[in-house]
């Protein structure tokens, strides 16, 4: 997927309503996970990405700072993210527990 034509999300769109269920693409441009929810505070936004599993079953939630993912919309308006991490690197991160 060529992300060069996609529009970065403005800060006000980095929230639960916009990002829930958005796919995340990794270093090899394959889907590595899906955003399950967003944690926001006054000066930090983190996203929880479900990695691995099949159809949402057995996925491992990992916490990533939103600044470490390029969050954008494609030509159709679909929201997604891109990261330089591989699926394996994300799977090796500590599991996030709410």
Secondary structure as the mmCIF struct_conf table of DSSP 4:
data_model
#
loop_
_struct_conf.conf_type_id
_struct_conf.id
_struct_conf.beg_label_comp_id
_struct_conf.beg_label_asym_id
_struct_conf.beg_label_seq_id
_struct_conf.end_label_comp_id
_struct_conf.end_label_asym_id
_struct_conf.end_label_seq_id
HELX_RH_3T_P HELX_RH_3T_P1 UNK A 3 UNK A 5
BEND BEND1 UNK A 6 UNK A 6
STRN STRN1 UNK A 7 UNK A 8
HELX_LH_PP_P HELX_LH_PP_P1 UNK A 9 UNK A 10
HELX_RH_3T_P HELX_RH_3T_P2 UNK A 11 UNK A 13
BEND BEND2 UNK A 15 UNK A 15
HELX_RH_AL_P HELX_RH_AL_P1 UNK A 16 UNK A 19
TURN_TY1_P TURN_TY1_P1 UNK A 20 UNK A 21
STRN STRN2 UNK A 23 UNK A 25
TURN_TY1_P TURN_TY1_P2 UNK A 27 UNK A 28
BEND BEND3 UNK A 29 UNK A 30
STRN STRN3 UNK A 31 UNK A 40
BEND BEND4 UNK A 42 UNK A 43
STRN STRN4 UNK A 45 UNK A 51
BEND BEND5 UNK A 52 UNK A 53
STRN STRN5 UNK A 54 UNK A 54
TURN_TY1_P TURN_TY1_P3 UNK A 55 UNK A 56
STRN STRN6 UNK A 57 UNK A 57
TURN_TY1_P TURN_TY1_P4 UNK A 58 UNK A 58
STRN STRN7 UNK A 60 UNK A 65
HELX_RH_3T_P HELX_RH_3T_P3 UNK A 66 UNK A 68
BEND BEND6 UNK A 69 UNK A 69
STRN STRN8 UNK A 70 UNK A 73
TURN_TY1_P TURN_TY1_P5 UNK A 75 UNK A 76
STRN STRN9 UNK A 79 UNK A 82
BEND BEND7 UNK A 84 UNK A 84
HELX_RH_AL_P HELX_RH_AL_P2 UNK A 87 UNK A 91
TURN_TY1_P TURN_TY1_P6 UNK A 92 UNK A 92
BEND BEND8 UNK A 93 UNK A 93
HELX_LH_PP_P HELX_LH_PP_P2 UNK A 94 UNK A 96
#
